[in-house]
Amino acid sequence: MTSNFQRLPRPLRKAQQLASCRTVRVAVLGQGAVGKTAITVRFITKRFIGEYDPTLETIYRHVFSVDGECVQFEVLDTAGQEEDTMLIEEKIKWAEGFIIAYSVTDRCSFDEILRLRFLISHIHSGLKRHHGDTLPPVVIVANKKDLQYDRMVTTEEGSSIAQALKCPFFEISARDSYEETAAVFSLLYREVASTGAPSAFRRKVSSKLMDKIPRIHSTATTSLSVRSFSLSSVKDFLTD
């Protein structure tokens, strides 16, 4: 006899995977044209995108394994344009860990590190009474090390300022290496986890600004079109 009842769908394996994942919010900060989107997209898709819309801001959701642990990264790729204090404050409050990126070919972007590090410390210091005494971790990333002939900032300078600010330091090429880029996010998660931030910093952020930023779900196997193009939207190359 054939049953008149339809078989209920099995729970999605992806949903079960996400339920067991720890979530961490990461903001990628830095001046325009330092490669923030290239770093983020390289981590998520394993592909390098050289051209993109520099005004676009997106929150990417990406599941990744760190030391055998399932982690869902929520990565805010900021536009890097000049912003008023209120706008950048909302973004800094949202994140639990930070990547401050600069380009080794742009000394002005290197000089911006101190301002951004101060803003993170200042803004989260005001939140400490709610979330413990530990400030969120920051990783300083020097990008574009492949452009040696255009270099304006030495490796030693980057390492020195990171040591002075007590932050981990990476010098990478998002163009040449997926492994270097993934190592940045892996270390940042370890730093966040070691502070207890995935639970201690967990909070519901009610912000009209953050709600307006588009969110894109992706996986490490997300494919890119083989055609060459200038991106006007990440939706051109990321599938849900």
N, C-alpha and C positions, 0 to 999 in steps of 0.2 A: 504494500500500500504506500502510495506516495503521500508524504506529509504536506499539509496545506500551509505549514509554517515555514517561512524563509529562515535559512540558517543565518544566525547572527554573525556579523563579521568579527574576526579575531582582532584583538587589540594590536595596533600597529607596533612593530618592533621598535621603530624609531621613538614612539612615545614612551615605551618602557625604558629605552636607553636614556632618554632625557630625564625621566623621573629619578634615575639613580645618579645623575650628574650633579656636580657642584657648579654653581654659576658664579662667575666673576666678571665684574664690569671694569673695562679698561678704556681709558681715553688716550688717544694719540695726539699729542700737542706739538706745536712747532710752527715756525714761519711757513709761508706759502712756498711751494716748489722745492721743499727739502725731501719729498718722497713719502709723505705720510700715507697717501692712498696706495702707492706702490708697495710699501711695506705691509699694509693691511691686506691688500688683495693677494700679495705673494703668499702670505701666511694662510689665507683661506682657500685659495685655488691652486697653489703651487706654480702659478704662471706669473710672468712679469708683464705688467701693462705700463707702457711708456708714456701714453697720452691719455688724459682724462680731464674731466671738468673740475677745475680747481676751486669752484665755488660750491660744490656739492658736499653736503654733510649727510652721513649715513651711520646707522647703528647696525653692524653686522652681527649675526648670531651663528656661531660656529662651534661644533662639537669636536674636541681634540683630546687625545690621551696624553697625560703627563705622568710619567713614572707609573704607568699602568692604571692611573685613575682617570675616570671620565670627567671631563671638564667642559662646560658650555661657556665659551667666551662671548660676552657682549662687548663688541669693540666699537667705540665711538670714533669715527674718522672725522676730525674737525677740519674746517676749511682753511684755517690758518690766516684768515684775514683779520684786520684790526677790529677789535670788538670792544664795546663798552663793558664796564666792570660787571654789570648785572648779568650780561649774557654769558661771559666766561665763568662767572661764579656758579651759575646753575649747572654748567657742564662739569666743573670740578667737583661740586657737591655730589653729583650723580655717580662718579667713578670711585672704585675701590683701589685701583692701581693705575699708574701712569707711565707712558712712554713719552719722553721728551726727545724729539728727533731734530737733528740739524744736518746740514750738508757740509761735507769737508771742502766743498768748493765755494762756500758762502760764509764769510766770517760774521756777517750780520746775524745769520741764523744761529751761529755759535754763541754770539753775545746775548742772544735772547734766552739762553738756558737759565741764567740767574733770575731773570724776572719771572719766568714760568715756575721755577722751583719755589720762589718766594710766595707766589700766589697760592700754590698748592698747600704749602705749610701754613700760611696765614688763614686761608679759608677753612681748612680742616682743623686747625687749632680751635676755632670757634665751635666745632662739632664734637670735640673730645669729651665734653661732659656727658654727651649722649652715647658715645661709642667707644669709651675707654681712652687710654692715654697714648695709644700707638697711632702715629701718623701713617697714611697710606704709602706703600712703597713706590719708588720712582726708579725707572731704568733710563739711563741716558744712552741714546743711540746715534752714532755718527754714520750717516748713510753716504752712498756714492763713492766708496773707497776705490772703485774700479776706475774712476776718473783721475788718475794720478797726475796727469799733466796739468790739470786744472785745480789741483789741491791748493787750498789757502789755510787750512787748519791741520796741524800735525797730529798724529796719533798721541804723542806725548801730551799735547795741550788738552785733548779730550779726556785722556786718562787722569790728568792732574785735576781738572775741574770736577770730575766725577768723584775722585777721592776726597776733595775738599768738601763736597756736598754729601759725602757718605752714601753714594749711589753706585750700583753696578754699572759697568760701562761695556758697550759693544761697539765695535767698528765693523760695519757690514756693507755688502753690496746687495741691495734688493734685486738688482738686475741679474747678478751672477749666481746667487745662492739662496735656495729655499731653506736649506738647513740652518744657515746663519739667522735667517728671519724667524724661523720656528723656535730657535734656541732663545731668542729674546722673550717671546711670549711664555715659553715654558718656565724660564727663570722668574719672570714677573709673577706667574701664578704661585711658584714655590715661595716667593717673598710674601705674597698676600696670604697664603695659607699659613705660613709660619707666624704671622701676627694674629691669627685667628680671625682675620677680616672677613672671610666668606660667611661667617655667622655673626660676628660682632658688628660688622659694618652693614649688615643687611637691613635695608630700610625701604619703605615705600616712598618714592620720590614723586610728589605731586607737582608737576611743572608743565605749564602750557608749552614752554619752549621745547622741553625734551619730548613731549607727546607729538610735536609737529615734525620731529626728525624721522624720516622714513626708516623702517626696519626691514632688513633682508635676512632670511634664513638661508643658510648654505651649508654644504659639506665639503670635505677635502677632495671629493671626486667631482666637484662642479666643473663643467666643461666650458671652454671658451670657444667662440667662433674662430675659425682659422683665418678669416679675413682681417685685413688691417684697417683700423678705424680710429677716430678720435671720439672718446666717450662723452656723450652728453648726459648719460644716466647709467648708473651701475646696473640697472635692469637690462641693459643691452647685452650684458654678458654673464649675469648671475641668474640661475634658475632657482626657484623655491623648492 
